[in-house]
Amino acid sequence: METVKNAANYVSESIQGGGATASKEANKNVAKDDNANLSTRASATKDAVVDKKDEKSHDTKADVHKEAAKH
């Protein structure tokens, strides 16, 4: 039963990590957009940094659950 929970948690964390990656990339594009105003670009830059942190966190958690599911 614990293996199933770890597998489900792995899938969940992987999906959340993918969402953070997509958000990070979108924010990076806004930050680079010369047509966006400065405050929008600055906010997008900050959001991209937070998304990067979230991405790493979810990826790490997914790896932990993946390893736990193997045992």
Predicted model as a PDB file, atoms N, CA, C, CB and O in Angstrom, pLDDT in the B-factor column:
MODEL        1                                                                  
ATOM      1  N   MET A   1       0.818  -1.194   0.000  1.00 85.00           N  
ATOM      2  CA  MET A   1       0.000   0.000   0.000  1.00 85.00           C  
ATOM      3  C   MET A   1       0.860   1.255   0.000  1.00 85.00           C  
ATOM      4  CB  MET A   1      -0.930   0.000   1.196  1.00 85.00           C  
ATOM      5  O   MET A   1       0.543   2.232  -0.679  1.00 85.00           O  
ATOM      6  N   GLU A   2       1.932   1.226   0.751  1.00 90.00           N  
ATOM      7  CA  GLU A   2       2.830   2.392   0.825  1.00 90.00           C  
ATOM      8  C   GLU A   2       3.470   2.675  -0.527  1.00 90.00           C  
ATOM      9  CB  GLU A   2       3.924   2.167   1.886  1.00 90.00           C  
ATOM     10  O   GLU A   2       3.688   3.835  -0.875  1.00 90.00           O  
ATOM     11  N   THR A   3       3.773   1.636  -1.291  1.00 92.00           N  
ATOM     12  CA  THR A   3       4.363   1.799  -2.617  1.00 92.00           C  
ATOM     13  C   THR A   3       3.400   2.534  -3.548  1.00 92.00           C  
ATOM     14  CB  THR A   3       4.739   0.430  -3.212  1.00 92.00           C  
ATOM     15  O   THR A   3       3.815   3.379  -4.341  1.00 92.00           O  
ATOM     16  N   VAL A   4       2.124   2.210  -3.445  1.00 94.00           N  
ATOM     17  CA  VAL A   4       1.108   2.872  -4.271  1.00 94.00           C  
ATOM     18  C   VAL A   4       1.018   4.357  -3.911  1.00 94.00           C  
ATOM     19  CB  VAL A   4      -0.275   2.189  -4.091  1.00 94.00           C  
ATOM     20  O   VAL A   4       0.916   5.208  -4.794  1.00 94.00           O  
ATOM     21  N   LYS A   5       1.057   4.664  -2.614  1.00 96.00           N  
ATOM     22  CA  LYS A   5       1.013   6.057  -2.172  1.00 96.00           C  
ATOM     23  C   LYS A   5       2.231   6.820  -2.687  1.00 96.00           C  
ATOM     24  CB  LYS A   5       0.944   6.135  -0.635  1.00 96.00           C  
ATOM     25  O   LYS A   5       2.113   7.953  -3.154  1.00 96.00           O  
ATOM     26  N   ASN A   6       3.397   6.193  -2.598  1.00 95.00           N  
ATOM     27  CA  ASN A   6       4.614   6.853  -3.082  1.00 95.00           C  
ATOM     28  C   ASN A   6       4.562   7.064  -4.585  1.00 95.00           C  
ATOM     29  CB  ASN A   6       5.852   6.032  -2.714  1.00 95.00           C  
ATOM     30  O   ASN A   6       5.011   8.098  -5.081  1.00 95.00           O  
ATOM     31  N   ALA A   7       4.024   6.102  -5.311  1.00 95.00           N  
ATOM     32  CA  ALA A   7       3.897   6.241  -6.764  1.00 95.00           C  
ATOM     33  C   ALA A   7       2.938   7.383  -7.108  1.00 95.00           C  
ATOM     34  CB  ALA A   7       3.404   4.915  -7.397  1.00 95.00           C  
ATOM     35  O   ALA A   7       3.210   8.177  -8.009  1.00 95.00           O  
ATOM     36  N   ALA A   8       1.825   7.460  -6.394  1.00 96.00           N  
ATOM     37  CA  ALA A   8       0.860   8.540  -6.626  1.00 96.00           C  
ATOM     38  C   ALA A   8       1.468   9.895  -6.284  1.00 96.00           C  
ATOM     39  CB  ALA A   8      -0.415   8.311  -5.797  1.00 96.00           C  
ATOM     40  O   ALA A   8       1.259  10.872  -7.005  1.00 96.00           O  
ATOM     41  N   ASN A   9       2.215   9.957  -5.195  1.00 96.00           N  
ATOM     42  CA  ASN A   9       2.877  11.208  -4.814  1.00 96.00           C  
ATOM     43  C   ASN A   9       3.932  11.604  -5.843  1.00 96.00           C  
ATOM     44  CB  ASN A   9       3.520  11.073  -3.424  1.00 96.00           C  
ATOM     45  O   ASN A   9       4.115  12.787  -6.131  1.00 96.00           O  
ATOM     46  N   TYR A  10       4.621  10.612  -6.393  1.00 96.00           N  
ATOM     47  CA  TYR A  10       5.610  10.882  -7.437  1.00 96.00           C  
ATOM     48  C   TYR A  10       4.941  11.525  -8.647  1.00 96.00           C  
ATOM     49  CB  TYR A  10       6.333   9.584  -7.853  1.00 96.00           C  
ATOM     50  O   TYR A  10       5.428  12.523  -9.180  1.00 96.00           O  
ATOM     51  N   VAL A  11       3.835  10.953  -9.070  1.00 97.00           N  
ATOM     52  CA  VAL A  11       3.110  11.493 -10.231  1.00 97.00           C  
ATOM     53  C   VAL A  11       2.631  12.908  -9.929  1.00 97.00           C  
ATOM     54  CB  VAL A  11       1.905  10.584 -10.608  1.00 97.00           C  
ATOM     55  O   VAL A  11       2.778  13.803 -10.761  1.00 97.00           O  
ATOM     56  N   SER A  12       2.068  13.113  -8.761  1.00 97.00           N  
ATOM     57  CA  SER A  12       1.559  14.425  -8.370  1.00 97.00           C  
ATOM     58  C   SER A  12       2.674  15.475  -8.361  1.00 97.00           C  
ATOM     59  CB  SER A  12       0.898  14.346  -6.989  1.00 97.00           C  
ATOM     60  O   SER A  12       2.516  16.563  -8.914  1.00 97.00           O  
ATOM     61  N   GLU A  13       3.790  15.142  -7.732  1.00 97.00           N  
ATOM     62  CA  GLU A  13       4.913  16.091  -7.666  1.00 97.00           C  
ATOM     63  C   GLU A  13       5.497  16.350  -9.051  1.00 97.00           C  
ATOM     64  CB  GLU A  13       6.012  15.562  -6.726  1.00 97.00           C  
ATOM     65  O   GLU A  13       5.918  17.468  -9.349  1.00 97.00           O  
ATOM     66  N   SER A  14       5.524  15.326  -9.896  1.00 97.00           N  
ATOM     67  CA  SER A  14       6.039  15.502 -11.253  1.00 97.00           C  
ATOM     68  C   SER A  14       5.159  16.467 -12.042  1.00 97.00           C  
ATOM     69  CB  SER A  14       6.125  14.146 -11.978  1.00 97.00           C  
ATOM     70  O   SER A  14       5.660  17.322 -12.772  1.00 97.00           O  
ATOM     71  N   ILE A  15       3.857  16.323 -11.891  1.00 97.00           N  
ATOM     72  CA  ILE A  15       2.925  17.221 -12.583  1.00 97.00           C  
ATOM     73  C   ILE A  15       3.069  18.649 -12.066  1.00 97.00           C  
ATOM     74  CB  ILE A  15       1.472  16.737 -12.405  1.00 97.00           C  
ATOM     75  O   ILE A  15       3.092  19.599 -12.849  1.00 97.00           O  
ATOM     76  N   GLN A  16       3.164  18.794 -10.761  1.00 98.00           N  
ATOM     77  CA  GLN A  16       3.322  20.129 -10.183  1.00 98.00           C  
ATOM     78  C   GLN A  16       4.646  20.758 -10.612  1.00 98.00           C  
ATOM     79  CB  GLN A  16       3.241  20.063  -8.650  1.00 98.00           C  
ATOM     80  O   GLN A  16       4.714  21.961 -10.865  1.00 98.00           O  
ATOM     81  N   GLY A  17       5.691  19.946 -10.694  1.00 97.00           N  
ATOM     82  CA  GLY A  17       6.982  20.447 -11.176  1.00 97.00           C  
ATOM     83  C   GLY A  17       6.892  20.904 -12.623  1.00 97.00           C  
ATOM     84  O   GLY A  17       7.490  21.911 -13.003  1.00 97.00           O  
ATOM     85  N   GLY A  18       6.141  20.158 -13.431  1.00 97.00           N  
ATOM     86  CA  GLY A  18       5.937  20.544 -14.823  1.00 97.00           C  
ATOM     87  C   GLY A  18       5.176  21.856 -14.943  1.00 97.00           C  
ATOM     88  O   GLY A  18       5.474  22.676 -15.811  1.00 97.00           O  
ATOM     89  N   GLY A  19       4.197  22.050 -14.075  1.00 98.00           N  
ATOM     90  CA  GLY A  19       3.448  23.305 -14.057  1.00 98.00           C  
ATOM     91  C   GLY A  19       4.326  24.475 -13.671  1.00 98.00           C  
ATOM     92  O   GLY A  19       4.215  25.557 -14.248  1.00 98.00           O  
ATOM     93  N   ALA A  20       5.198  24.265 -12.697  1.00 98.00           N  
ATOM     94  CA  ALA A  20       6.121  25.324 -12.284  1.00 98.00           C  
ATOM     95  C   ALA A  20       7.099  25.653 -13.410  1.00 98.00           C  
ATOM     96  CB  ALA A  20       6.892  24.907 -11.015  1.00 98.00           C  
ATOM     97  O   ALA A  20       7.454  26.815 -13.608  1.00 98.00           O  
ATOM     98  N   THR A  21       7.530  24.635 -14.144  1.00 98.00           N  
ATOM     99  CA  THR A  21       8.433  24.858 -15.274  1.00 98.00           C  
ATOM    100  C   THR A  21       7.747  25.699 -16.346  1.00 98.00           C  
ATOM    101  CB  THR A  21       8.902  23.513 -15.868  1.00 98.00           C  
ATOM    102  O   THR A  21       8.335  26.646 -16.868  1.00 98.00           O  
ATOM    103  N   ALA A  22       6.509  25.356 -16.670  1.00 98.00           N  
ATOM    104  CA  ALA A  22       5.764  26.105 -17.688  1.00 98.00           C  
ATOM    105  C   ALA A  22       5.556  27.550 -17.256  1.00 98.00           C  
ATOM    106  CB  ALA A  22       4.407  25.438 -17.963  1.00 98.00           C  
ATOM    107  O   ALA A  22       5.708  28.471 -18.059  1.00 98.00           O  
ATOM    108  N   SER A  23       5.211  27.744 -16.001  1.00 98.00           N  
ATOM    109  CA  SER A  23       5.007  29.095 -15.483  1.00 98.00           C  
ATOM    110  C   SER A  23       6.305  29.896 -15.511  1.00 98.00           C  
ATOM    111  CB  SER A  23       4.452  29.040 -14.056  1.00 98.00           C  
ATOM    112  O   SER A  23       6.312  31.077 -15.858  1.00 98.00           O  
ATOM    113  N   LYS A  24       7.408  29.235 -15.138  1.00 98.00           N  
ATOM    114  CA  LYS A  24       8.712  29.896 -15.153  1.00 98.00           C  
ATOM    115  C   LYS A  24       9.058  30.369 -16.555  1.00 98.00           C  
ATOM    116  CB  LYS A  24       9.801  28.953 -14.629  1.00 98.00           C  
ATOM    117  O   LYS A  24       9.503  31.502 -16.740  1.00 98.00           O  
ATOM    118  N   GLU A  25       8.858  29.511 -17.535  1.00 98.00           N  
ATOM    119  CA  GLU A  25       9.177  29.867 -18.921  1.00 98.00           C  
ATOM    120  C   GLU A  25       8.297  31.013 -19.418  1.00 98.00           C  
ATOM    121  CB  GLU A  25       9.012  28.646 -19.834  1.00 98.00           C  
ATOM    122  O   GLU A  25       8.777  31.912 -20.108  1.00 98.00           O  
ATOM    123  N   ALA A  26       7.016  30.980 -19.069  1.00 98.00           N  
ATOM    124  CA  ALA A  26       6.114  32.066 -19.466  1.00 98.00           C  
ATOM    125  C   ALA A  26       6.554  33.383 -18.842  1.00 98.00           C  
ATOM    126  CB  ALA A  26       4.665  31.745 -19.058  1.00 98.00           C  
ATOM    127  O   ALA A  26       6.559  34.419 -19.506  1.00 98.00           O  
ATOM    128  N   ASN A  27       6.922  33.341 -17.565  1.00 98.00           N  
ATOM    129  CA  ASN A  27       7.380  34.558 -16.892  1.00 98.00           C  
ATOM    130  C   ASN A  27       8.700  35.063 -17.468  1.00 98.00           C  
ATOM    131  CB  ASN A  27       7.533  34.305 -15.397  1.00 98.00           C  
ATOM    132  O   ASN A  27       8.916  36.271 -17.562  1.00 98.00           O  
ATOM    133  N   LYS A  28       9.572  34.151 -17.849  1.00 98.00           N  
ATOM    134  CA  LYS A  28      10.829  34.565 -18.481  1.00 98.00           C  
ATOM    135  C   LYS A  28      10.558  35.298 -19.792  1.00 98.00           C  
ATOM    136  CB  LYS A  28      11.736  33.344 -18.734  1.00 98.00           C  
ATOM    137  O   LYS A  28      11.216  36.289 -20.108  1.00 98.00           O  
ATOM    138  N   ASN A  29       9.580  34.799 -20.550  1.00 98.00           N  
ATOM    139  CA  ASN A  29       9.242  35.443 -21.814  1.00 98.00           C  
ATOM    140  C   ASN A  29       8.671  36.844 -21.597  1.00 98.00           C  
ATOM    141  CB  ASN A  29       8.245  34.589 -22.587  1.00 98.00           C  
ATOM    142  O   ASN A  29       8.999  37.767 -22.342  1.00 98.00           O  
ATOM    143  N   VAL A  30       7.825  37.007 -20.586  1.00 98.00           N  
ATOM    144  CA  VAL A  30       7.281  38.327 -20.271  1.00 98.00           C  
ATOM    145  C   VAL A  30       8.408  39.257 -19.822  1.00 98.00           C  
ATOM    146  CB  VAL A  30       6.188  38.225 -19.172  1.00 98.00           C  
ATOM    147  O   VAL A  30       8.440  40.427 -20.205  1.00 98.00           O  
ATOM    148  N   ALA A  31       9.321  38.745 -19.022  1.00 98.00           N  
ATOM    149  CA  ALA A  31      10.430  39.559 -18.525  1.00 98.00           C  
ATOM    150  C   ALA A  31      11.326  40.059 -19.663  1.00 98.00           C  
ATOM    151  CB  ALA A  31      11.260  38.755 -17.527  1.00 98.00           C  
ATOM    152  O   ALA A  31      11.945  41.117 -19.549  1.00 98.00           O  
ATOM    153  N   LYS A  32      11.391  39.309 -20.741  1.00 98.00           N  
ATOM    154  CA  LYS A  32      12.224  39.684 -21.889  1.00 98.00           C  
ATOM    155  C   LYS A  32      11.480  40.536 -22.913  1.00 98.00           C  
ATOM    156  CB  LYS A  32      12.754  38.441 -22.563  1.00 98.00           C  
ATOM    157  O   LYS A  32      12.093  41.048 -23.850  1.00 98.00           O  
ATOM    158  N   ASP A  33      10.169  40.694 -22.747  1.00 97.00           N  
ATOM    159  CA  ASP A  33       9.327  41.392 -23.717  1.00 97.00           C  
ATOM    160  C   ASP A  33       9.549  42.901 -23.651  1.00 97.00           C  
ATOM    161  CB  ASP A  33       7.850  41.066 -23.475  1.00 97.00           C  
ATOM    162  O   ASP A  33       9.204  43.545 -22.661  1.00 97.00           O  
ATOM    163  N   ASP A  34      10.121  43.450 -24.704  1.00 97.00           N  
ATOM    164  CA  ASP A  34      10.387  44.889 -24.751  1.00 97.00           C  
ATOM    165  C   ASP A  34       9.108  45.715 -24.815  1.00 97.00           C  
ATOM    166  CB  ASP A  34      11.262  45.214 -25.942  1.00 97.00           C  
ATOM    167  O   ASP A  34       9.140  46.909 -24.519  1.00 97.00           O  
ATOM    168  N   ASN A  35       7.998  45.118 -25.191  1.00 97.00           N  
ATOM    169  CA  ASN A  35       6.728  45.840 -25.276  1.00 97.00           C  
ATOM    170  C   ASN A  35       5.999  45.927 -23.933  1.00 97.00           C  
ATOM    171  CB  ASN A  35       5.831  45.173 -26.293  1.00 97.00           C  
ATOM    172  O   ASN A  35       5.067  46.718 -23.786  1.00 97.00           O  
ATOM    173  N   ALA A  36       6.410  45.133 -22.968  1.00 97.00           N  
ATOM    174  CA  ALA A  36       5.797  45.167 -21.631  1.00 97.00           C  
ATOM    175  C   ALA A  36       6.411  46.309 -20.830  1.00 97.00           C  
ATOM    176  CB  ALA A  36       5.989  43.805 -20.886  1.00 97.00           C  
ATOM    177  O   ALA A  36       7.579  46.654 -21.008  1.00 97.00           O  
ATOM    178  N   ASN A  37       5.596  46.892 -19.936  1.00 97.00           N  
ATOM    179  CA  ASN A  37       6.143  47.989 -19.129  1.00 97.00           C  
ATOM    180  C   ASN A  37       7.105  47.443 -18.075  1.00 97.00           C  
ATOM    181  CB  ASN A  37       5.002  48.791 -18.452  1.00 97.00           C  
ATOM    182  O   ASN A  37       7.130  46.245 -17.792  1.00 97.00           O  
ATOM    183  N   LEU A  38       7.876  48.330 -17.516  1.00 97.00           N  
ATOM    184  CA  LEU A  38       8.953  47.941 -16.597  1.00 97.00           C  
ATOM    185  C   LEU A  38       8.436  47.202 -15.363  1.00 97.00           C  
ATOM    186  CB  LEU A  38       9.729  49.172 -16.162  1.00 97.00           C  
ATOM    187  O   LEU A  38       9.041  46.219 -14.938  1.00 97.00           O  
ATOM    188  N   SER A  39       7.329  47.661 -14.787  1.00 98.00           N  
ATOM    189  CA  SER A  39       6.822  46.992 -13.578  1.00 98.00           C  
ATOM    190  C   SER A  39       6.334  45.579 -13.894  1.00 98.00           C  
ATOM    191  CB  SER A  39       5.680  47.813 -12.947  1.00 98.00           C  
ATOM    192  O   SER A  39       6.497  44.673 -13.078  1.00 98.00           O  
ATOM    193  N   THR A  40       5.741  45.387 -15.061  1.00 98.00           N  
ATOM    194  CA  THR A  40       5.298  44.051 -15.475  1.00 98.00           C  
ATOM    195  C   THR A  40       6.496  43.138 -15.662  1.00 98.00           C  
ATOM    196  CB  THR A  40       4.474  44.123 -16.777  1.00 98.00           C  
ATOM    197  O   THR A  40       6.475  41.986 -15.230  1.00 98.00           O  
ATOM    198  N   ARG A  41       7.528  43.641 -16.296  1.00 98.00           N  
ATOM    199  CA  ARG A  41       8.734  42.845 -16.523  1.00 98.00           C  
ATOM    200  C   ARG A  41       9.410  42.491 -15.206  1.00 98.00           C  
ATOM    201  CB  ARG A  41       9.710  43.598 -17.429  1.00 98.00           C  
ATOM    202  O   ARG A  41       9.879  41.367 -15.027  1.00 98.00           O  
ATOM    203  N   ALA A  42       9.463  43.456 -14.275  1.00 98.00           N  
ATOM    204  CA  ALA A  42      10.091  43.203 -12.974  1.00 98.00           C  
ATOM    205  C   ALA A  42       9.299  42.156 -12.192  1.00 98.00           C  
ATOM    206  CB  ALA A  42      10.197  44.513 -12.158  1.00 98.00           C  
ATOM    207  O   ALA A  42       9.880  41.272 -11.562  1.00 98.00           O  
ATOM    208  N   SER A  43       7.982  42.260 -12.238  1.00 98.00           N  
ATOM    209  CA  SER A  43       7.133  41.291 -11.543  1.00 98.00           C  
ATOM    210  C   SER A  43       7.307  39.897 -12.144  1.00 98.00           C  
ATOM    211  CB  SER A  43       5.651  41.722 -11.612  1.00 98.00           C  
ATOM    212  O   SER A  43       7.374  38.905 -11.417  1.00 98.00           O  
ATOM    213  N   ALA A  44       7.379  39.827 -13.460  1.00 98.00           N  
ATOM    214  CA  ALA A  44       7.568  38.538 -14.132  1.00 98.00           C  
ATOM    215  C   ALA A  44       8.922  37.929 -13.778  1.00 98.00           C  
ATOM    216  CB  ALA A  44       7.447  38.705 -15.657  1.00 98.00           C  
ATOM    217  O   ALA A  44       9.039  36.713 -13.629  1.00 98.00           O  
ATOM    218  N   THR A  45       9.927  38.758 -13.644  1.00 98.00           N  
ATOM    219  CA  THR A  45      11.252  38.275 -13.255  1.00 98.00           C  
ATOM    220  C   THR A  45      11.203  37.663 -11.861  1.00 98.00           C  
ATOM    221  CB  THR A  45      12.284  39.419 -13.301  1.00 98.00           C  
ATOM    222  O   THR A  45      11.732  36.577 -11.628  1.00 98.00           O  
ATOM    223  N   LYS A  46      10.561  38.375 -10.940  1.00 98.00           N  
ATOM    224  CA  LYS A  46      10.423  37.868  -9.567  1.00 98.00           C  
ATOM    225  C   LYS A  46       9.639  36.555  -9.565  1.00 98.00           C  
ATOM    226  CB  LYS A  46       9.718  38.917  -8.662  1.00 98.00           C  
ATOM    227  O   LYS A  46      10.022  35.603  -8.884  1.00 98.00           O  
ATOM    228  N   ASP A  47       8.557  36.504 -10.317  1.00 98.00           N  
ATOM    229  CA  ASP A  47       7.736  35.296 -10.376  1.00 98.00           C  
ATOM    230  C   ASP A  47       8.507  34.121 -10.979  1.00 98.00           C  
ATOM    231  CB  ASP A  47       6.469  35.560 -11.187  1.00 98.00           C  
ATOM    232  O   ASP A  47       8.332  32.981 -10.550  1.00 98.00           O  
ATOM    233  N   ALA A  48       9.352  34.391 -11.962  1.00 98.00           N  
ATOM    234  CA  ALA A  48      10.162  33.331 -12.570  1.00 98.00           C  
ATOM    235  C   ALA A  48      11.132  32.734 -11.555  1.00 98.00           C  
ATOM    236  CB  ALA A  48      10.936  33.874 -13.783  1.00 98.00           C  
ATOM    237  O   ALA A  48      11.377  31.527 -11.554  1.00 98.00           O  
ATOM    238  N   VAL A  49      11.680  33.580 -10.697  1.00 98.00           N  
ATOM    239  CA  VAL A  49      12.601  33.101  -9.660  1.00 98.00           C  
ATOM    240  C   VAL A  49      11.856  32.200  -8.669  1.00 98.00           C  
ATOM    241  CB  VAL A  49      13.258  34.299  -8.914  1.00 98.00           C  
ATOM    242  O   VAL A  49      12.364  31.150  -8.274  1.00 98.00           O  
ATOM    243  N   VAL A  50      10.651  32.618  -8.273  1.00 98.00           N  
ATOM    244  CA  VAL A  50       9.842  31.809  -7.352  1.00 98.00           C  
ATOM    245  C   VAL A  50       9.461  30.489  -8.027  1.00 98.00           C  
ATOM    246  CB  VAL A  50       8.562  32.585  -6.906  1.00 98.00           C  
ATOM    247  O   VAL A  50       9.505  29.431  -7.400  1.00 98.00           O  
ATOM    248  N   ASP A  51       9.089  30.557  -9.302  1.00 98.00           N  
ATOM    249  CA  ASP A  51       8.738  29.337 -10.034  1.00 98.00           C  
ATOM    250  C   ASP A  51       9.920  28.375 -10.114  1.00 98.00           C  
ATOM    251  CB  ASP A  51       8.252  29.685 -11.444  1.00 98.00           C  
ATOM    252  O   ASP A  51       9.741  27.161 -10.012  1.00 98.00           O  
ATOM    253  N   LYS A  52      11.112  28.903 -10.293  1.00 98.00           N  
ATOM    254  CA  LYS A  52      12.317  28.071 -10.361  1.00 98.00           C  
ATOM    255  C   LYS A  52      12.515  27.327  -9.033  1.00 98.00           C  
ATOM    256  CB  LYS A  52      13.568  28.940 -10.691  1.00 98.00           C  
ATOM    257  O   LYS A  52      12.854  26.144  -9.013  1.00 98.00           O  
ATOM    258  N   LYS A  53      12.297  28.047  -7.926  1.00 98.00           N  
ATOM    259  CA  LYS A  53      12.412  27.428  -6.603  1.00 98.00           C  
ATOM    260  C   LYS A  53      11.362  26.323  -6.451  1.00 98.00           C  
ATOM    261  CB  LYS A  53      12.249  28.495  -5.481  1.00 98.00           C  
ATOM    262  O   LYS A  53      11.665  25.231  -5.971  1.00 98.00           O  
ATOM    263  N   ASP A  54      10.128  26.618  -6.863  1.00 98.00           N  
ATOM    264  CA  ASP A  54       9.063  25.622  -6.774  1.00 98.00           C  
ATOM    265  C   ASP A  54       9.359  24.413  -7.649  1.00 98.00           C  
ATOM    266  CB  ASP A  54       7.727  26.238  -7.172  1.00 98.00           C  
ATOM    267  O   ASP A  54       9.120  23.272  -7.253  1.00 98.00           O  
ATOM    268  N   GLU A  55       9.880  24.672  -8.838  1.00 98.00           N  
ATOM    269  CA  GLU A  55      10.234  23.598  -9.768  1.00 98.00           C  
ATOM    270  C   GLU A  55      11.241  22.648  -9.127  1.00 98.00           C  
ATOM    271  CB  GLU A  55      10.806  24.179 -11.077  1.00 98.00           C  
ATOM    272  O   GLU A  55      11.063  21.431  -9.164  1.00 98.00           O  
ATOM    273  N   LYS A  56      12.286  23.199  -8.547  1.00 98.00           N  
ATOM    274  CA  LYS A  56      13.317  22.381  -7.892  1.00 98.00           C  
ATOM    275  C   LYS A  56      12.728  21.603  -6.716  1.00 98.00           C  
ATOM    276  CB  LYS A  56      14.484  23.269  -7.409  1.00 98.00           C  
ATOM    277  O   LYS A  56      13.045  20.430  -6.517  1.00 98.00           O  
ATOM    278  N   SER A  57      11.876  22.259  -5.946  1.00 98.00           N  
ATOM    279  CA  SER A  57      11.269  21.613  -4.786  1.00 98.00           C  
ATOM    280  C   SER A  57      10.417  20.420  -5.208  1.00 98.00           C  
ATOM    281  CB  SER A  57      10.421  22.616  -4.000  1.00 98.00           C  
ATOM    282  O   SER A  57      10.524  19.340  -4.626  1.00 98.00           O  
ATOM    283  N   HIS A  58       9.572  20.614  -6.217  1.00 97.00           N  
ATOM    284  CA  HIS A  58       8.715  19.516  -6.671  1.00 97.00           C  
ATOM    285  C   HIS A  58       9.539  18.390  -7.297  1.00 97.00           C  
ATOM    286  CB  HIS A  58       7.681  20.032  -7.679  1.00 97.00           C  
ATOM    287  O   HIS A  58       9.236  17.213  -7.101  1.00 97.00           O  
ATOM    288  N   ASP A  59      10.562  18.746  -8.038  1.00 97.00           N  
ATOM    289  CA  ASP A  59      11.414  17.720  -8.647  1.00 97.00           C  
ATOM    290  C   ASP A  59      12.124  16.892  -7.580  1.00 97.00           C  
ATOM    291  CB  ASP A  59      12.446  18.367  -9.583  1.00 97.00           C  
ATOM    292  O   ASP A  59      12.243  15.674  -7.711  1.00 97.00           O  
ATOM    293  N   THR A  60      12.591  17.550  -6.535  1.00 97.00           N  
ATOM    294  CA  THR A  60      13.262  16.844  -5.441  1.00 97.00           C  
ATOM    295  C   THR A  60      12.290  15.913  -4.729  1.00 97.00           C  
ATOM    296  CB  THR A  60      13.869  17.846  -4.441  1.00 97.00           C  
ATOM    297  O   THR A  60      12.614  14.759  -4.449  1.00 97.00           O  
ATOM    298  N   LYS A  61      11.099  16.421  -4.439  1.00 97.00           N  
ATOM    299  CA  LYS A  61      10.092  15.585  -3.774  1.00 97.00           C  
ATOM    300  C   LYS A  61       9.702  14.402  -4.654  1.00 97.00           C  
ATOM    301  CB  LYS A  61       8.844  16.416  -3.424  1.00 97.00           C  
ATOM    302  O   LYS A  61       9.519  13.292  -4.156  1.00 97.00           O  
ATOM    303  N   ALA A  62       9.573  14.634  -5.959  1.00 97.00           N  
ATOM    304  CA  ALA A  62       9.224  13.550  -6.876  1.00 97.00           C  
ATOM    305  C   ALA A  62      10.304  12.472  -6.841  1.00 97.00           C  
ATOM    306  CB  ALA A  62       9.040  14.088  -8.316  1.00 97.00           C  
ATOM    307  O   ALA A  62       9.993  11.281  -6.817  1.00 97.00           O  
ATOM    308  N   ASP A  63      11.558  12.881  -6.839  1.00 97.00           N  
ATOM    309  CA  ASP A  63      12.664  11.917  -6.803  1.00 97.00           C  
ATOM    310  C   ASP A  63      12.627  11.082  -5.502  1.00 97.00           C  
ATOM    311  CB  ASP A  63      14.025  12.660  -6.927  1.00 97.00           C  
ATOM    312  O   ASP A  63      12.878   9.877  -5.524  1.00 97.00           O  
ATOM    313  N   VAL A  64      12.318  11.730  -4.396  1.00 96.00           N  
ATOM    314  CA  VAL A  64      12.236  11.030  -3.112  1.00 96.00           C  
ATOM    315  C   VAL A  64      11.113   9.976  -3.164  1.00 96.00           C  
ATOM    316  CB  VAL A  64      11.987  12.046  -1.946  1.00 96.00           C  
ATOM    317  O   VAL A  64      11.305   8.831  -2.755  1.00 96.00           O  
ATOM    318  N   HIS A  65       9.955  10.378  -3.668  1.00 96.00           N  
ATOM    319  CA  HIS A  65       8.830   9.439  -3.756  1.00 96.00           C  
ATOM    320  C   HIS A  65       9.123   8.308  -4.734  1.00 96.00           C  
ATOM    321  CB  HIS A  65       7.555  10.174  -4.178  1.00 96.00           C  
ATOM    322  O   HIS A  65       8.723   7.166  -4.506  1.00 96.00           O  
ATOM    323  N   LYS A  66       9.809   8.619  -5.808  1.00 95.00           N  
ATOM    324  CA  LYS A  66      10.167   7.594  -6.794  1.00 95.00           C  
ATOM    325  C   LYS A  66      11.069   6.538  -6.161  1.00 95.00           C  
ATOM    326  CB  LYS A  66      10.868   8.234  -8.016  1.00 95.00           C  
ATOM    327  O   LYS A  66      10.847   5.339  -6.333  1.00 95.00           O  
ATOM    328  N   GLU A  67      12.075   6.984  -5.436  1.00 94.00           N  
ATOM    329  CA  GLU A  67      12.987   6.050  -4.761  1.00 94.00           C  
ATOM    330  C   GLU A  67      12.257   5.238  -3.697  1.00 94.00           C  
ATOM    331  CB  GLU A  67      14.160   6.811  -4.125  1.00 94.00           C  
ATOM    332  O   GLU A  67      12.500   4.039  -3.556  1.00 94.00           O  
ATOM    333  N   ALA A  68      11.369   5.879  -2.952  1.00 94.00           N  
ATOM    334  CA  ALA A  68      10.629   5.174  -1.907  1.00 94.00           C  
ATOM    335  C   ALA A  68       9.709   4.121  -2.515  1.00 94.00           C  
ATOM    336  CB  ALA A  68       9.816   6.166  -1.061  1.00 94.00           C  
ATOM    337  O   ALA A  68       9.495   3.065  -1.920  1.00 94.00           O  
ATOM    338  N   ALA A  69       9.166   4.404  -3.697  1.00 92.00           N  
ATOM    339  CA  ALA A  69       8.273   3.453  -4.341  1.00 92.00           C  
ATOM    340  C   ALA A  69       9.013   2.207  -4.831  1.00 92.00           C  
ATOM    341  CB  ALA A  69       7.561   4.118  -5.500  1.00 92.00           C  
ATOM    342  O   ALA A  69       8.406   1.150  -4.998  1.00 92.00           O  
ATOM    343  N   LYS A  70      10.306   2.328  -5.058  1.00 88.00           N  
ATOM    344  CA  LYS A  70      11.107   1.193  -5.527  1.00 88.00           C  
ATOM    345  C   LYS A  70      11.353   0.179  -4.426  1.00 88.00           C  
ATOM    346  CB  LYS A  70      12.435   1.679  -6.078  1.00 88.00           C  
ATOM    347  O   LYS A  70      11.640  -0.984  -4.708  1.00 88.00           O  
ATOM    348  N   HIS A  71      11.243   0.609  -3.166  1.00 79.00           N  
ATOM    349  CA  HIS A  71      11.599  -0.273  -2.047  1.00 79.00           C  
ATOM    350  C   HIS A  71      10.414  -0.865  -1.391  1.00 79.00           C  
ATOM    351  CB  HIS A  71      12.393   0.456  -1.033  1.00 79.00           C  
ATOM    352  O   HIS A  71      10.554  -1.627  -0.435  1.00 79.00           O  
TER     353      HIS A  71                                                      
ENDMDL                                                                          
END                                                                             
